[in-house]
Amino acid sequence: MRLPAHLARPYARASISRYFATATHDRRSSQTVIEKVVQKYAVGLPQGKSVKAGDYVMIRPEHVMTHDNTGPVISKFNSIGATKIHNPVQPVFTLDHDVQNKTPKNLAKYASIEAFARKHGVDFYPAGRGIGHQVLVEEGYAFPNTLTVASDSHSNMYGGVGCVGTPIVRTDAAALWATGKTWWQVPRMVKVELKGKLAPGVTGKDVIVALCGSFNKDEVLNAAIEFTGDGVAALGVDDRLTIANMTTEWGALAGVFPIDDTLLKWYDQVLSKLELRTFSSSASSGIPPPPEHPRINRRRLDALRATRLESDPDAEYSSHLVFDLSTLVPHVSGPNSVKVSTPLPVLEDARIAIQKAYLVSCTNSRVSDIAAAAAVVKGNKVAPGVEFYIAAASSAVQQESERLGDWDTLIMAGARVLPAGCGPCIGLGVGLLEEGQTGISATNRNYKGRMGHPKAQAYLASPAVVAASAIKGYICGPASLDSVKLPPVQPPTFSISNIPASTSTSNVSDEPLFTGFPTTFTGPLLFAPQDNLNTDGIYPGKYTYADDITLEGQAKVVMENYDPNFAALVAEKRKTFASFDGVRKEGVVLVSGYNFGTGSSREQAATALKAAGVPLVIAGSFGDIFKRNAINNGLVCLESPKLVSDLTERYANDGKRGAGGKNGELTVDMGMTIKVGMKDGKAVVLTASTGEGKTYSLRPVGASVQELWVCGGLEGFILKEIQAEAKA
């Protein structure tokens, strides 16, 4: 195990071990700053290829973080035959979720993770050091102009410091450990322009709560958000981290702020503190200076200033959202939904009583958050009947808050201290909401039952509002909040414009197919006219943990909760399919609506479809985790809103998805066939009755996904890489 932070090896050694793709200087295609960062970390790109939204690329990220789920990733790593970490500099282990659990079983789990880290020389942060996302920012694993991933949905938070952070699943983490790389589809780009300046007492938490409530129709679903505008400069880094953190709840896969003077000055302050770790103050003191931090150091900051990445003026975005910060008053999210946000003055009038308040989580438990809460409670006591729980985002945060006196102020007011970690935010440990209770929290999620009993009510707000509510006993703002200085209590001013997609196909036709990948997928077309067809509809939950079900068994129950006749229908059609000849792949092509595969992360939803004889699914859009699981298991996913629209109009009941076909059938089988070219993206649909054909343009999958398909999925790819490395 390598020692973390300032005790680790010199940064120069880390730089030798890093792997970057050479950024193309081809100016044929403009890029956003996010696309440029991904370009740096993409490997195996064709010469002159510019990474664009929608592209499938193989990435070698700067770092990959796992937390308590490191245990299952170790099991996956071992099961695929891996024996060593490809690049020990890349992974980071942070234990943060179940840190209150002192049972022998959990302690043994934590010990086994630490032992694995020691064996492979991986940076390890034990329980109590803090929440992984905060640790990655504090220790420079999440750094501007880099790409860092984590097996946790709130890795979006790294965007607060100009780092492209995005979530991965556990199989991806195992792949990264074993090979240093995994695949990623670059999300569509959305520009969020922040204008104006926040009024006194309005915070970054209010911004993201209002954004989630104002744009609550999946406007940014599965997108990468780039924050721009004159309003960004007035937002401190802590506010940016909060906003980026909750872009996850907003539905995005990344939320990135620019690298500006505000951020660079913040890093200067961080570096100054690092340089004061010893009594050395000058060369004449005789005391050697502290060792250079391996990731946050003067050389790296100077390089950052010299090479700022920015979006090209003509970079392409799918949408442009504008939000006027000056029109925003404090907002509260809920109850039990981030898509519902209400101006604080409205809720204050309702005097909603609370029984619990929480200042915890990676969203709002940094030094400035604790200071804001302490300023509110100073000289007051927590209201009778209210429990107020506090936990710092990290041990470093708690230490600094103790030094400033803010931690003691909260304790003197009656706050109950929890260890630095996730705790109540994810429904673990003490202090959870009980049946019939109402709580207000500075966390990021208030889904029904997440923080306790499903019949409890959970609201989200800023640290100051949470603290004020704790001492008053009902949802309210702090006494310092001056209504005169706030804008009128009304919906904030915002707008959205959707930008037509470019006709460019990102040089798709110029990219050769990976050897062994089909040039064509063809077969009967079945249409499931349904949006949000979730993983339980595709593969029933009652089978999920029945580990003895074979792939053949999965095929027999596929889509059972959506259409009990689906499996038999596909089984009958597959009798006529020819074997794959290296060029033409025959099978049923399933077409469905939007957000296909939403819901849980069960892999069987993908493997069951593939096992049944469905090698290709076409939808209006996909749930991101389903798509990852599908591609990781060799099931191809393509999007065609136009095809979905045409089939809906022609074959769905009343021309709308959600009520089956015109004859009441859940799966429409009109004898249609489809042929999809994987090089040019042309899909030709033939009707049985007339033999007429119509052609649709789709974006084919890239070489990275093609290689996974040829290998039989991500695990096969990992084995191939391990074997190749062993022969080298």
Salt bridges, closest charged atoms under 4 A:
ASP26 OD2 - ARG28 NE 2.90
ASP55 OD2 - LYS49 NZ 2.94
ASP55 OD1 - ARG699 NH1 2.94
GLU62 OE2 - ARG18 NE 2.52
GLU62 OE2 - ARG300 NH2 3.20
ASP96 OD1 - HIS97 ND1 2.56
GLU114 OE2 - ARG118 NH2 3.29
ASP123 OD1 - ARG2 NH2 3.02
ASP123 OD2 - ARG295 NH1 3.95
GLU138 OE1 - ARG129 NH2 3.03
GLU139 OE2 - ARG129 NH2 3.03
GLU139 OE1 - HIS293 NE2 3.10
ASP152 OD2 - HIS67 NE2 2.90
ASP152 OD2 - HIS97 NE2 3.63
ASP152 OD1 - HIS133 NE2 2.79
ASP172 OD2 - ARG628 NE 2.67
GLU193 OE1 - HIS320 NE2 2.80
ASP218 OD1 - LYS339 NZ 3.42
GLU249 OE2 - HIS154 NE2 2.65
GLU249 OE2 - ARG445 NE 2.53
ASP260 OD2 - ARG240 NH2 2.80
ASP261 OD1 - ARG308 NH2 3.20
ASP268 OD1 - ARG298 NH1 3.21
ASP268 OD2 - ARG305 NH2 2.68
GLU292 OE1 - ARG299 NH2 2.63
ASP312 OD1 - ARG27 NH2 3.12
ASP312 OD1 - LYS36 NZ 2.91
GLU316 OE1 - LYS52 NZ 3.71
GLU387 OE1 - LYS356 NZ 3.92
GLU387 OE1 - ARG416 NH1 3.92
GLU400 OE2 - ARG403 NH2 2.70
GLU434 OE2 - LYS356 NZ 3.84
GLU435 OE1 - HIS453 NE2 3.64
GLU511 OE2 - LYS49 NZ 3.22
ASP531 OD1 - ARG657 NE 2.72
ASP536 OD1 - ARG602 NH1 3.06
GLU560 OE2 - LYS542 NZ 3.63
GLU572 OE1 - LYS575 NZ 3.13
GLU586 OE2 - ARG584 NE 3.18
GLU639 OE2 - LYS627 NZ 3.42
ASP646 OD1 - LYS642 NZ 3.22
ASP646 OD2 - LYS694 NZ 2.77
ASP669 OD2 - LYS573 NZ 3.09
GLU707 OE2 - LYS720 NZ 2.92
GLU715 OE2 - LYS76 NZ 3.01
GLU721 OE1 - LYS181 NZ 3.45
GLU725 OE2 - LYS84 NZ 3.44
GLU725 OE1 - HIS86 ND1 3.18
